[in-house]
Amino acid sequence: MISEKLRKGHLLIAEPSIVGDLSFNRSVILLADHNKEGSVGFIINKPLKYTINDLIPEICARFKIYNGGPVEQDNLYFIHNIPNLISNSIEISNGIYWGGDFESTKELINEGKINKDNIRFFLGYTGWDENQLEHEMLENSWIITENNYENKIIGKSATHFWQEQIKELGGEYLIWSNAPENPYLN
């Protein structure tokens, strides 16, 4: 059963057949929560042209901001691997945490105690209502994989992340790893 396969901390890799969807085409999503009421995730491989300093000038850092998904894109979210520094965070899995005390996070960044390998910021998130993600799985929109990077995924380069994941799947997916983003332009 699909619902039993889905667990927070897993990665959802967009099937190559998702073409023309600006949010989800070639996306890799970290599933931050999954329960009977629905699911929440963050697209981890879609950097935006903004840095944290562009959005919050009092933060003296140039950490990239990522498009977390189409829901609540006017809100800033973050994941990190330093719960000992950021209080009130929620563990996703494998040493990855979601949110926490933002005021102390700003101070820690400015003090140089948090770097880009410790934290990733997102505008928006990806959300699914009850059974919606399971329905998308039945439609073959997503491939579920373990997060083998564990908490090091935060510092992982987003540039070719989808292609790397597709190559790791092998088999019928190998042809897609080098295909153009829009195969109709090939």
Secondary structure, DSSP 8 states (H G I E B T S, - for coil): -HHHH--TT-EEEE-TT--S-TTTTT-EEEEEEEETTEEEEEE-S-EEEEEHHHH-TTS----EEEE--SEEEEEEEEEES-TTTSTT-EEEETTEEE---HHHHHHHHHTT-S-TTTEEEEEEEEEEETTHHHHHHHTT-EEEE--TTGGGGGGS--TTHHHHHHHHH-GGGHHHHTS-SSGGG-
